[in-house]
Structures are given as structure tokens and as C-alpha cells.
Amino acid sequence: MNYTRINTIGGWLCFCIAAITYILTLDQSVSFWDCGEFISSAYRMEVVHQPGAPIVSMIQRMFSILAFGDKTKIAYFMNIASALASAGTILFLFWTITALAKKILVKKGEIITKQQTISIIGAGLVGALAYAFSDSFWFSAVEAEVYAMSSLCSAVVLWGILKWESQADEPKSDRWLLFVAYIMGLSIGVHILNLLTIPALIFVYYFKKNPSPTWLGIVKVSFVAIAALASVQFGIIQYVVSFAAGFDYFFVNTVNLGFGTGILVFAILVIGGLVYGIRYSIRRNKRALNLILLFTVLLLFGYSSFALLVIRAQAKPNLNNYNVDNVFSFSRYLGRDQYGDRPLFYGENYNSEKIDIKETGKIFRKGNKKYEPAGTKSAYVFADKTLMPRMYSDKPEHVRFYKNYMGFDDQHKPTLLENLQYMFSFQAGQMYMRYFMWNFAGRKNNEDGQLGGTDGTWLSGIKPVDAIRLGSQKNLPPSVTENKAYNRFFFLPLIIGLIGAVWHFKRNQKDAGVIGLLFFSTGIAIVLYLNSVPVEPRERDYAYVGSFYAFAIWIGLGVLGLKDWVFKKLTPARAGIFASVVAMFCAPIIMANQGWDDHDRSDSHDARDMSVNYLKSCAPNAILFTYGDNDTYPVWYAQEVENIRPDVRVVNLSLFTADWYIDGMRKKQNESAPLPITLKPEQYVEGTRDIMYYQDYKIAQHIELKEILDVLLSDNDADKVTMNDGTKYNVLPTKNLKLAVSPQQVLDTGTVPKEDAGKIANSMEWTFNQNYVTKGTLALFDILVHNNWERPIYFTGAMPDEQYIGLNQYLYSEGLNKRLLPLKPDTTITEDYERINLRPLYNNLMNIYAYGNIKNANHLDRQSSDDVTRISNMFNSALNDLINQGKIAESKKMVNKFLEVIPDKFYSMRQVMSTYYFTESLYRLNDLNRANAMIKKTADYVNKELNYLADVSESKNQLAAEQDVRFYLAYLGQMVKLTGVFKQGGLSKSLEKEYNDLIARFTPYATG
């Protein structure tokens, strides 16, 4: 069998192994984060968030057909699309590694020997499968996200340029360059991360055309590579559309022609110019110009997939992000305007003084006949700036983090050196190297590690080595050893990769430099370019998989390094076999063995069940306000795909500030009637009432919300304040608000049952909790005023407190949602979690909710473990009220339900807290056996966690994880008191001894 056939079979073998792995561990339905939005949008051909992913939508829509009408299987088959795309990535990675290895081992014109074939194929298998089982790539491979298809595009592009290189001296070799251009164009419709391969491609071309490159030439090509990347990212992706917008503005507003005329003229000019240029390059034999123009044409062909978004936006689908039905909104959509700008090389610190505001551009919207001004883009002018600003965000949570992390006081202004220190330590260290080590050294657990500390960090499994960073590792606690993400690779994949990198640089510096450039540009360069803020909503390791892909190439080439340096005394064939086998065990096999359980989602469906719970626990025709991604995207999936509770109107408060979103809320969607919004489009159109600040008019009494709404919507100058530049703006004159309540109306609509009629308030009075009103808040006020209690109103229970606009005392928990009820405030309630609506809460927990198999699921990610705590707290709230009301039979049923659905083992310290309160209920029900068993189990967990932290404290001679120590000790002390109160003397004394022993261990390191 010849090499070509073996190479082909080897690649498809890797594909099959990866595909089987991903399908076996596949999420069976929707996942958390963006997956729900992508699945919903693909199924109904809707428009996702900026900057769009039309190719992904089209491919996922095709895979949805495989469900043959079973709506519960649509998400599964879209997940299959990601699995197969990821397996395709492994296929092309194998061929990339073998191409690089063959290029070094086999000279041109030589026949490949059996020994060489063994080594080359072994390298391909090891490197490809190592990446297949890498943590970050595997995570994205089993869900319907964009990153699987993005990785496939990058893999095909890199493989394609190597194919060109191998055939560059042949007459028709340039077809491979054009193939690469087209794939790259298509990749823009997947994710723009693929563009970061451009510098590597240019260097491959340069080295092929210049066998003896000079350092000056390399520097020049570096600038060319950066210019080419900028030309595609800005010139083609953004400025082509911006120029089209400028043309259309001229033809519509100046020449008085119809919308789209300028776009047509611009398209004719661009197409004509490209055609002329290509013909000219052929006639004059300008090969370089011809390639550049053809490359541009094919990029534009691929980029044309974005026409899907414009076409679908015209249909006004339910999910119609940014309403890109005109060239100006499309331009801002592609420019990711909603995400704002971040300083890159020069800018402000987080505490730089703002001294002015400058206009940076104008915003236009499509009017009835012309484009109209919609405000201006502006930016603050700062009193002081610095080079390389990395600590720039002035959001309170970010400022707190900067100060704590760097040890700054309130007056300190970061210097250039301190910004660089932060960049290397946190942005490059904590937020890149930590992810890199997860993939190739090992991982401690799946806790969020963005804030530093030991949670979420990397861990090799070599205890003496880990102890240098983390303190004593001799008695690892359950939060580590029982966590599915406790993956120990013992540095082996990292070592093999480093061997491969060194071997590659020794044998072929040019190719190694290209892979090194790919490694840098898809890793550290992203860190520099994104300049990310701390405290992101989730870990961001998926953004760096391109860098891990490059390192996997070196893991593969590590086989050749082992063969040459470790097994050199054996015959070449045996050396190749031994090197391949050793590397296979050191990388892909150990990675698969350790990583399988934390990536196996086949028996978990928490995201799907939670989203259905949100909807099913709403009363008919309800309005459900959501906020975050995990509150909203899975719920969109449940409605848009599975058609669950189409009568409920889901309103995302994060998007409610946009005019296009309010437009959608004013029309019927699915089986949900339009929201009771009386705002006229001209009152909330983009650039109008974007933000209205609070100005204290010293109004002591509560003012009817209808009157406040009229003031905020007034066009009368008397109701506005004049700014320094002479412009006039509406303002919020008071935060003391009220809403009159008609008890009869509340009873007639079923908002409050008749037996609770005496609890109905004559008016709801509250204090608005923000210093400004957005147009989304304005629309919310409008709904409250004009709903007349005809439609039940809910807020999800997990959103930030400020989103409740101060209505907390009227929001009653019914489980995952809080219902707005016009009841007289209960003065005995001191905490919001105590305010529950027991009857529906009991029914939801006992009869309505499904629990995503959280008790037995093999895979329990961070969001799912948070859900365990949320659900436990709901049970505790209901149990407490049931027992207080003497409903013992119902309480016992709920206890059994809790034990049926909540996991037996602990996943976090938050679960310790919820379990403590559940145990207290057991004692109150005189269920002493189960209460004692629960106390012992909880105390055992706490004891192990605290002893581990005591070991770490002793090894470091300072208190480790002070907050965790105080938390666990507090609850252990509470358990001592609880068992004492319920006369469990022996158990109480035993716990007290444990408590005192631990106090003694921590006392030498206590800070007061």
C-alpha cells in the first residue's frame, strides 16, 4: 500500500474516531450560552447577534431536516453538525501534520520508505487525536456553536496553503490559492477569528518564493501580513459596506432617488472595476495583481453569504437583531457597534478624569423617504492617557477588581509599567496561559477562575510540582477529586509538544516559524487585540483554540523528536513505532481518559429543562422579562423550535433599549399578542430618548407612573432641561413612583385569588433604583401603566437586582420566576428570597418542573451546578413556609422530591449552605435519621475542604482562601448549634470537636 493511500486512510481514521467521540458525548438538546439563539435562528432563518453567522445558520438549517419533523430532535441534529465539523477539523489537522513531517523527512524526488511512513503517520495520529481530546476544542465540538465550523475553516485554509506549497512549481498550482481565498471568504460568515491565519499564509507564500529569505525581507513581509489582515478585516468586511452606505446616502438624500440606488451604482462600480482589473492583469501578464484581484473576488463571493441576513431582516422575524434591513444598520451591525470600543495602544486608565465629550461620527437611520440623522457617536476626552492601557474600564465591578488584583489605593493612577504588569500577569497569564495549561498540563476543576486564586486553575497531577504554586496537595478535597473536570495530564502532552517545537525549529526554521506565528496570532495576539475586561460572564478559552491547534501540530511532530532523540539507538522502523506509541499514551490517550467524563453531555439536559420550566411556570398569555444569555437564549429555543408556550411573550431587558427590539415587541409573535406599548415609533427611534437622567426635583410624595411617563415622553420644552450646548432633554424628576391598583380588576383578571382579596394594595409604591431611564425602561413603564393586570408579568429570578427597577417588595417567587403582584408589602419579610407565592411555587416544584437529570448526569458544568443551588434554595423557601403553616404532609412530600432530584454529592460551597437549611427543615419535621445523616455528610465534606485549606495555609505560612475558610467554619459552627437545639447531643459534641480542632489549625494564620 503506497503512502498516499495510507495517509488518506489515516486522516479518515482520525475523522471517524473524533466523530464517534463527539457523537457519543454530544449534548442531546440545547446548551447554555449562545447555542439557544443559534439553533432558534437557524431553524427559522432569523438574525443572530452581531456580527452574524449566516453560513452557520444555513448549514445548521440543513441538518435540522434530519429530524424529520420531530422538533425535540432539531437541536440534536444541529449539534451533530458541530460534531462533524469538529471531526473534519481533526481530519485536516492530520493531513497538515503529515504534510509538514513529510516535507522535512522526504526530500523532493525521493521515494518514501516504510520507516518514514510509520513516523509520518504516527505523528499525524498523535497530533490530530491530541487536539481532538483537548479540553477547549472538545467543549465546543458537542454543541451548536460557531467555533466548531470556525475551526474547520481554519484547518482547511492551512491545509490548502500547504497543498499549494507542495505543487507551487506546477502550472495550475494557483488554484489552491484561490481555493484558500474562497474558504476564507466563507469563513467570514462563520467567525472572523479565521482571518488570523492570514499572516501565516503570507509567510508560507513568501518562504516558497524566496528559498533564502533575509531578515529585512521577513520584516517587510510582516508589515505586508498585517496590512493584508487589516485590509480584509476593515477594508472588505466593514468599509465596503460603509462606502455603499455613503453612495446610497448621496443618491437618496442629494439626488432624490429611491433607497438602494446608490448601493446598485456602487456594486456596478466595484464589479466593473474588478472585471477590468482582472482582464488588465491577464493582458499585461501581471500575475501578482491577478492573484490579488481574484483573491478579492473570491473573498467577496464568500462574504456575500451575509445577504441572507438582509433578506431575512426584511421578513421581520421574531429574532431580528439590529433589523439590518438597510445599509446603515447593516454597516453598524458588521462593525459590532453595540460592543463599543476599547483602547488598544493609547488611551485612558479606569480613573482618568473625564473633561469633555467629543463627536466621533454621525449615525443615520432609514426614514420614510430619506436617511435621517439618528444622533452622533461620541467619546469622552480624558485629562490623562497612557501607552498600552490595560486597566481602562470604569465599571464599578472592574474598578474593584483592578484595585484588588494590583493592590492599588483609591488615589493611585496606573503607570505604563503597571499596565504592562497587569497585561502579562492577568490578561496573558490568568486569561490565556491558564487556558493553555488546562489543555496540555491538566485542570483542577470547572469552577470560574477568572478572579484568580486557586479555583479554576490548572493542575498537573504531580503533587510536589503543583504544591509550589498552590500549596500542599497531599489531602485534596472533594471539590477537586469529585469534580469531573479534575484532569491530570502530568505535563505529558505539554512536554511532547515542546519536544516537537524544538525538533521543528531545528529541522525547518521557516515552517516552524509559520506555525509559531499561527500560535502567536491566534493566542497572545488576541489577548493584546481584545484587551478584555475582567469579570466576564464566562470563561473565554474557546477564543484561543486556534493557538491550541498550532500547538497540537507540534505535539504530532513530537513523535519525530522522540524518534530522533530518545529512540535513536533502535532501528528506524522500531524507533518510529515506539515513539508513536509512547506519544500516543502521553497525549491523546491520557487526554481522552481524563477528559471523557467532564465532556460527556449525553445524559444531561439541564439547559433544555430549565428553559421549559421558565415558560411552563408562567400563567397564560404572560409577559416574561429575562436578562442574561442563560435566562434568554434557551427560552428562545424552547419557544421558537419546540413551540413550547408560544402564548408567553419573552422580553430580554438587555435588548429592550434598542428601537428595533421594541418594534418587535409591538407586534404579534407566535401566539402572543402585541405588548401593551403605546409609545409611538418617533418617540423611541434610534437617537431619541436613548437615555434620560434623573434630576432631583425634591418631590417627597410618590407620583403616579402615568404622570412620569407623560413627562418623559413630553415634547414640551417646559418638561425638559437645557444642556450646555443648548440641546434639551427629558429627565426623570423623581424616583418615588406609584401605580394605582383597582382591586376588582386584579380579582377579575385572576392576578390574585379571591381568598387573598384582603391583601390587595390600593396602590403600589416604590423607589426607582437607578439614576437614569433608558428607552427600555421607558417601554417597561409603558407596559406597567397600560397592562391593567390583563397579562401576568414575571421577571426571571437570576437577573441583577437593578433590573427589577425597585419593585422587589411586589415580586413574589414562584420558582425560577418572580411574579409581579399588587399586594400590601409584608413588613415581616426582611430578605427578598423570603417573599414567595407558596401555592404556585409548590405546584411548580412538585408537578411542573423537570430537573435536567442534575442528580445523576455525568456532565455538570458550572451553570448546571449553579442551577443545583438555585433549585435547592427554592425547595428550602417552600419547605420553610409549609412548615410554618403547619402543612406537614405537603412538607414531607417536598422533602422526598428534594432527595429525588438534587444530587447526593456536593458540587460547591453554595450547596453546603442550601443543604444546611434543608437539614434544618428535616429536624423541624422530626425526621431525625435523615437529618443526622445529612449533617454528617455535610460536615464530612466541610471538614475535608477545611483540612485541605489548613494544609495549604501551613505550607505557605499564611491563610489560604480566607473567604472560603470563614464560610465553611461559619456553617460548621451553625451545624454545632443546630444539632444542639434539636437535642442531638452526641453528634453536636462530635461536630464541636471538629470545629475547635480546625479553629486551632487556622488561628496562627488569622488576620483578625
Summary of the structure (lengths in Angstrom):
residues: 1008
radius of gyration: 30.9
end to end distance: 74.5
largest distance: 98.9
contacts: 3446
relative contact order: 0.08
helix: 61%
strand: 9%
